[in-house]
Amino acid sequence: MPDALSIARDLLRCRSVTPADDGALGVLEALLKHAGFDTHRVTFSEEGAADIDNLYARIGTAAPHITFAGHTDVVPPGDDAAWTHGAFSGDVTDGFLYGRGAVDMKGGIACSVAAVLDYLAAHDGQPKGSISFLITGDEEDVAVNGTIKLLQWAAARGETFDHCVLGEPSNVEALGDTIKIGRRGSQSGTLIVDGVQGHVAYPHRAQNPVPDIAALIVALSSEPLDAGNARFQASNLEFTSVDVGNTASNVIPAQARARFNIRFNDEHTRDSLRALVETRLAAACGNRIKAHVKWEPSNVGSFVTKPGPFTDLVVAAIRDVTCRTPDLNTGGGTSDARFITHYCPVIEFGLVGQTMHQIDERTPVADLEKLTAIYRGVLDRYFA
């Protein structure tokens, strides 16, 4: 029976930089099909985005149904020459497994597969319920042809899920220190300030948008959006670029733009958040400044999985292996859990995320073994 390390090495040797698959899903499909899973490879398309191959596999027909979710796509490795071990080599040195995706998140997928295969081997090849895998190749990019559509496809087939474990690298410092039980939403936009172009020697004949956009940036950034709550940290609006598209030093530009991103908690919806920003913008503009916001599409809302019996059994499985009681956390960026939460309660628990997206991404082999044992403990408790 393959262990997590051997599965992870096979996955890491696939150069599956989004949207390429390079055989990664095939590695998993072969293992799961051999173990008795009913497997489906499903490709989704959308205009303006790359076609994405996805994998759904299930064994069992009864409830309860636990699904393990994840993605085999990875971010680009950057400068290959800067890696001390090949970015797609799957090398093991001094107790560490190296490679792009070792942490985010081929290592986590390998542990869940190894744990499930071990559980099935101990139970005559059948769970006391159902186990499935939702694996996409679209998480690190625009995420339009991956998990969101795979879930819709599964629902159309009558598939229902009771709980989900997403193997994203949730831990901060050590394996077992953090479970993600929710995420803040994300909304981007561009602040556009219109002026009147003119010669710098005759400013009275123009209207310079540069000082105006600077004042509006300060106004929108200085007042908190909220104070946070017991579930989430405070929302924050961060400006990330300012541009006037002007190469001439003697011309007052006609327009200035500033891009921003808001990470928001459950004190807001996307609509209420946009309304709040626009109200504050109107107040800061007064009757003189002409400005508006161009909002970007977003499918990233906030969500939280309330603690209960499922989170309790995951905490117990983690404590048994690591002797740590994890923090139930909603911080960090975003993940495909934002889609899964509409179908069932979801928690995120995987490896330690310190080296994700970095040169020499790596994970201790010991952590792969421990995470496999934790997932196995979750299965034992779930079907007890």
Secondary structure, DSSP 8 states (H G I E B T S, - for coil): ---HHHHHHHHHTS--BTT--TTHHHHHHHHHHHTT-EEEEEEEEETTEEEEEEEEEEE-SSS-EEEEEEE--B-----GGG-SS-TTT--EETTEEESTTTTTTHHHHHHHHHHHHHHHHTTTT--SSEEEEEEES-TTTT-SSSHHHHHHHHHHTT---SEEEE----BSSSTTSEEE-EE-EEEEEEEEEE-B-EETT-GGGSB-HHHHHHHHHHHHHHS-S----SSS---EEEEEEEE-----TTEE-SEEEEEEEEEE-TT--HHHHHHHHHHHHHHHHTTT-EEEEEE----B--EE---SHHHHHHHHHHHHHHS---EEE--S---THHHHTTTS-EEE--SB-TTTTSTT-EEEHHHHHHHHHHHHHHHHHHT-
